[in-house]
Amino acid sequence: MFLLCTVFLATILNFNNCNCLLPVTTCGTTLYTKTGTFSPPTFYKPNNSNPETCKWRILTSPDEKITLNITQLDIKKTPSCISGYVEVRDGLWEDSPLLGKFCGRGTLDPVTSTKNKMLISYVHQAGYRGFFANYEATCGGEVYVRNEFVLHSSHPQEKYPLNIKCVWKVVVPDFHQVVLSFQKFKIEHHDQCLFDYVEIDDSNGTSRGRFCGDVLPGNVTSSSNNLTIKLVSDASIQKEGFSVFILAEFDECTTMLHDCAQECINTIGTYKCACRKGYELHPDGKNCEVACGGPLKALKGVIQSPSFPNKYPPNKRCSWEIVARVDRVVLFNFTHFDIEGHNRTHSIKERCEKDRLEFFGESENVTKHLGTYCGSRLPVPLISESTRTKIVFFSDNTVERKGFALEYFVIRDKCDKFKGNCHHGCANVVTGRKCLCSETYVSMDSVNCRKDCHYEIASTSGTIFSPNYPGSYYNNANCTWKFKTTPGHRIQISFLDVQTENCHDYINVYDDYSSSVRILGKLCGTRTGITGLSTKNELYVNFISDGSNVYQGFKATYSSLCGGTLTATITENYIYSHDTYRLSNYYNNTDCVWTIRANSGYYVNLSVEVLEIEGVSDCSLDFMEIREGHISRGKYCGVNKPDEELLSSSNFTVTFHTDYLREARGFRLMYKAIRAEERPALARERPGTGSRDGFQKDLDHETSRGESGFK
């Protein structure tokens, strides 16, 4: 409200010294501003004897009301004010509803319109000054919407005022709902909307949301025929405000003008039917029937045909879906089975023509048909290795049977990492996992495969022999053994007995599958107790015999050992706590040490991806410790692994110690090399812990002392 100069001196010259907004003094006009003052010209020239009739029209934003204050009135008081008067109407025209007709002297109570329009008419009487008035357009109030309406927070060309609290109660006819659809929304932004905001409350007082910023709120539908919109602003920033389309939505559900069998949900312009828990909507969109199918989120449960153990209904289609992690499989075990049809073998290729139960697996957007079942024969257990497994039941409109019941279990995939430590292939079975060999290969044991005199060995320990050992090997033999163990572990081989033709028939042991890498040793003649150790997780043994003399050959044992010196490359490499990681817990009474280095010009990047170690507060039992040079970067146990990646210009040493008590899953580390110029600016690097040249000298010194190779 403007501050008005209401004290007038004897001459109007003194009014010009009043420090306030000058009023409109014309004989009528149209006013569009939110606030203002006005008076007839006679207010300053009361002796004007000319008759005068003036009209002022005030027009503001559609959602506002107008409050008029006549602060000074000077008109001769007559019955019914027939000589002179001020008349106020609730609209812009002479036939608009009358809000008041005034004459006499003094100050009047405020007059408020019901809409954003007001007409003030003045009939002058000679010798009297008339009146002096001010007005203000106020926001808020009750907005009745019969069909549709657009509500603005302010005039479309203006920003909303400072320090306001506008509350609009939007009311629509009975059996209708209020639907709000914001068309424009620009309110001062704050993460919690603490400064300026728009808040919407349902008729029961429940908040439907507090909004600010520039993002349009979603549509809001009231639960009854009214709701409240509140706009609050503080004393700082002003924005363009909002514009919201209001629709009076007829709620067919409250009037029972619908044909839903159970539940009705009102939607904009229409309605939709729904069913109570345990039922599903019939294809006709109105009726409900006993539900079947849906997502299964538990790790184990039971799936049954509709109405089991009673007969299933005709014309039914049920679909269940199980979503499993990539390291999980789903096992299905049938307990009851009786479906129309004659499938006796349950072969994947066979199809059931009438009622049937089907299984589908989906992984990486590839769908695989797992099987179709019908008849009365109980199917064998089924395993799905897909990330999504769908079970679909169909019945036609003829014969109904008792249906089926089956149990499902989401279990760990025994073939997930490293193919279950199998040489060639791995398959999940009910009892665990089964190793498979490629075509033309045969199984040596439960893990390894061989072809003629060529062997691929993935087991963590065992024994190998030359052909026919302890009998004589044959001439012109060329036998190979490829050993591979878990990353971060090495292979130790011990030759217990060697008897070959001296340096004509021989055994070569290499540090890798390729013969171009460093050879660990060449054995021939008669030798015993010779041991070699690979530097990586691979080892290659090659036995060659010529066409002359033959001897007994050799016998050797092999085993997987933890620890060693590793060189980081730009690709990701891993260290596992033990060689049977993911298949079993780590071993008791273990001490392992890994040293990780990078070539000159590179940094070592190390992160702990998995950590599950027996835990006590001081990590005094089982622990994994990371050191950079002589500085400890952390001693870890339990499941509290470091969140950040570690970076070193020197090298990392990882120590793993276990006692004789409990075991746990273990750990997995990832390491790689990063160019010095590409290292992160905020990496947890400790400068000055050692130079690359010095580290390389230490490594060469360790190698010269026989860390790897034959002893």
C-alpha angles and dihedrals in degrees: 000000000000118000106244131207098231098162108087124191127218093271128042090228088079090057089066088065092056109110098225141094112291113240127237105261102178120117095259134327141161115271121204103171122103092240135020149136129236142169137171118267089250090069088079095030106042094165093066104122096190113111112245135188118189132182127197121191119197118199123178138160115319094248097050136090128213126233115199122199118192100198097176127029124182111168127128109264112235134160109285086355091270096157102050133346151152113242124195122196132188096238141021100280139071092247094052115117112287115243096179148327116215141188136154128059136302139045123317132214115258118275118213128197124220093225140024096279132079135172120204115190122189128193111193124222117200115253096026128097099221116216146311118218143173130194141194132198109226127199128225132034132123118325115195114200119190097177114344139337140175116229120199126196089214142349109307091244096045139067121240115267126258123256097017135142111193120182121189120188106204114204128185129182122286116281089027133105129218113244117192121198114178114218098177129019127174114151127155107276127239127154092238095028092240099147113043119001148153116230126191121201127188120230091262091056095258112143113238091193147304114241139189139150127054101299116108111241115235122257115289124207120191124228092228138014097292145041138170129245117197126191117193126180133179131215099276132053124030125202137182092267125209144306117202130188111221120203127188099222116199110230107216091180095066093051096047088238090141138082101225113141096213119357135012125205118196117224132180108288095356143011140248134216126240138180135231121255111292093030134084133205118268116235088255088071093232113065129062133223136182108293127239133174131023136134118320112210102170119096090235136016149127129277119199136178115252113287093005127200084029120065116289117244124253126259094025129154118185125177126189124184130199119192114199134181118259090255094054136079130197120235119201120198117186117218100171131018130175116142128153110267143067106253102142101169102037091219116176089234094054120089129207111224099204127020114006148162115224134190125205131181126203126193126162090354092303115122120208126191107230101182150317121227136192139136127061101287113111108242120232117250114288128211123203117198094184125112089231122037121187123197114196127187122195130186127180130210098269127062122016125199136182091271127208146301125198139170123226129200127189103213138170115281105245090197097048104107125032089357090282088301087292119143101230114358142354134208129191113235132179092263095048124279137338125209118228131200126218122250114292089019126103132204118260093188137329091305114022134069131204138191115198104307096343120098134186112199126193101159116112096236141005147111133282130195138192114251113294093001125201082027121066120288119234131255123269093018120166107183127170135193118195114197123192128173137173116304112266092036133094134214122240118197124190121194105212095179130016122178115161138139101283109270093329093081110035150159122235120196117197132192093231142015090270117078089213092077127082114303114228097201150332117221130191140142118032116334138152136188097021114157130190132184127201121224093220137029094278134074132179126202121188124187118197128186127180130216099272132060123011130201140182094283124207147307122204139173125213135195140173118249129191126230134034141136115300130191116216118227131190089263121077116268129183142216120202124199094234138005095251094051112159090016098066142352120276122275130264123247095024130151117184130173125191124185115200119196138167132212122262113293094027136096127217114241113198130181134174108228101173129019126175111151131149102275136214127159096261096033089235096144114045117000147156116219128191118203131183106206103310094337121095114228093189146321112226139191137149111032099305100115122172111270097209130067118249123228128194135178088199120039142290127233117202118197124191120191129178130180130212098272130066128008131205141183095283128211145293122211128192121207135175141159122259124193112249093240091052098051115123115263093230098040116141093251123160108206121208098034093123140314127259093239092053091048091050090052090051090050092050089049092052091048092050089055089059105258088157132023133046125331 
